[in-house]
Amino acid sequence: QVQLVESGGGSVQAGGSLTLSCAVSGYNYNYNYLGWFRQAPGKEREGVAVVPTSGGLPTYAGSARGRSTISVDSARTTLLLQMNSLEHEDTAMYYCAAGRISGWVLNPALYTAWGQGTQVTVSS
């Protein structure tokens, strides 16, 4: 079973940047996608950015496109999310996830392995 541990969250002012990191252990080829999701208080969990472990192109949610970059190392042990131009609306708990995906890749319901999350707070 894959294990995911997030780090790198914190408090930042609007306009600032953060890089989230997810340590991946026990990865196996049952999973073909790794990704970042977030959940703000009172809201549903939503996809931010995901990347196929085969080395294909990532997929970004509209809110993240142009401001974020997701990457995974070739050994699939570290998943990164670099976020720039952060806004108050980006405040949420951010989760790393893995899944065997054959549908909409940003749908959190399709992912079966999750980390505990790391909090990002953006002050305006």
C-alpha positions as a printed NumPy array, in Angstrom:
array([[  0.   ,   0.   ,   0.   ],
       [  1.372,   3.375,  -0.981],
       [  1.943,   5.906,   1.802],
       [  1.845,   9.646,   1.247],
       [  3.166,  12.331,   3.59 ],
       [  2.722,  16.004,   2.769],
       [  4.852,  18.909,   3.936],
       [  5.566,  22.507,   3.033],
       [  2.329,  24.181,   4.004],
       [  2.223,  27.361,   6.039],
       [  1.036,  30.917,   6.185],
       [  1.846,  33.35 ,   3.409],
       [  0.645,  36.744,   2.284],
       [ -1.384,  37.171,  -0.861],
       [  0.878,  37.285,  -3.87 ],
       [  3.416,  34.983,  -2.254],
       [  4.573,  31.5  ,  -3.173],
       [  4.758,  28.069,  -1.569],
       [  6.07 ,  24.697,  -2.645],
       [  4.295,  21.644,  -1.25 ],
       [  6.067,  18.317,  -1.131],
       [  4.656,  14.81 ,  -0.861],
       [  6.902,  11.915,   0.122],
       [  5.709,   8.767,  -1.633],
       [  6.63 ,   5.345,  -0.303],
       [  5.46 ,   1.899,  -1.32 ],
       [  4.529,   3.076,  -4.813],
       [  3.441,   0.307,  -7.18 ],
       [  2.059,   0.166, -10.699],
       [ -1.492,  -0.226,  -9.474],
       [ -1.464,   3.583,  -9.429],
       [ -1.173,   5.585, -12.641],
       [ -1.811,   9.092, -11.295],
       [ -0.469,  11.205,  -8.461],
       [ -2.011,  14.519,  -7.615],
       [ -2.796,  17.397,  -5.329],
       [ -6.234,  18.187,  -4.021],
       [ -7.541,  20.737,  -1.554],
       [-10.463,  21.254,   0.763],
       [-11.476,  24.584,   2.246],
       [-13.733,  24.786,   5.304],
       [-17.334,  24.129,   4.349],
       [-16.44 ,  23.136,   0.794],
       [-15.989,  19.865,  -1.049],
       [-12.583,  18.489,  -1.828],
       [-11.418,  19.542,  -5.28 ],
       [ -8.592,  18.727,  -7.612],
       [ -5.731,  21.173,  -8.051],
       [ -3.252,  19.389, -10.287],
       [ -2.472,  15.789, -11.197],
       [  0.23 ,  14.067, -13.189],
       [  0.389,  10.621, -14.792],
       [  3.183,   8.49 , -13.41 ],
       [  4.01 ,   7.373, -16.94 ],
       [  5.573,  10.765, -17.627],
       [  2.727,  12.332, -19.569],
       [  1.415,  15.865, -19.338],
       [ -0.165,  17.117, -16.106],
       [ -3.724,  18.357, -15.781],
       [ -4.531,  21.527, -13.845],
       [ -7.762,  22.852, -12.468],
       [ -8.733,  26.215, -13.881],
       [ -7.949,  27.922, -10.578],
       [ -4.398,  26.566, -10.629],
       [ -3.514,  26.83 , -14.29 ],
       [ -0.832,  29.399, -14.945],
       [ -0.025,  29.784, -11.241],
       [  1.012,  26.271, -10.273],
       [  3.434,  23.603, -11.411],
       [  3.183,  19.933, -10.463],
       [  6.098,  17.566, -10.857],
       [  7.143,  14.056,  -9.858],
       [ 10.613,  12.563,  -9.877],
       [ 11.394,   9.556, -12.05 ],
       [ 11.525,   7.257,  -9.034],
       [  8.036,   8.436,  -8.01 ],
       [  9.201,   9.173,  -4.472],
       [  8.539,  12.917,  -4.38 ],
       [  5.577,  14.854,  -5.723],
       [  5.855,  18.638,  -5.726],
       [  3.372,  21.447,  -6.191],
       [  4.815,  24.905,  -6.683],
       [  2.211,  27.62 ,  -6.227],
       [  2.719,  31.268,  -7.146],
       [  0.59 ,  34.402,  -6.897],
       [ -1.353,  32.883,  -4.029],
       [ -4.752,  34.334,  -3.232],
       [ -6.9  ,  34.245,  -0.099],
       [ -9.172,  31.805,  -1.941],
       [ -6.289,  29.314,  -2.048],
       [ -6.559,  28.861,   1.72 ],
       [ -7.294,  25.176,   2.321],
       [ -5.959,  21.855,   3.504],
       [ -3.914,  20.402,   0.663],
       [ -3.754,  16.65 ,   0.152],
       [ -1.543,  14.394,  -1.901],
       [ -3.285,  11.384,  -3.479],
       [ -2.651,   8.373,  -5.674],
       [ -5.077,   6.449,  -7.824],
       [ -5.716,   4.108, -10.687],
       [ -7.638,   6.541, -12.864],
       [ -9.64 ,   5.854, -15.994],
       [-12.13 ,   8.721, -15.721],
       [-11.872,  12.444, -15.053],
       [ -8.423,  12.732, -13.56 ],
       [ -9.227,  15.65 , -11.243],
       [-12.143,  13.832,  -9.583],
       [-11.054,  13.191,  -5.97 ],
       [-13.58 ,  10.359,  -5.602],
       [-11.478,   8.224,  -7.963],
       [ -8.344,   8.376,  -5.821],
       [ -7.852,   5.621,  -3.276],
       [ -4.725,   6.586,  -1.336],
       [ -4.452,   9.85 ,   0.589],
       [ -2.033,  11.663,   2.815],
       [ -3.007,  13.483,   6.001],
       [ -2.794,  16.93 ,   4.436],
       [ -0.864,  20.139,   4.949],
       [ -2.524,  23.469,   5.723],
       [ -2.042,  26.487,   3.476],
       [ -3.266,  29.833,   4.758],
       [ -3.103,  32.931,   2.581],
       [ -3.713,  36.265,   4.236],
       [ -5.015,  39.136,   2.184]])
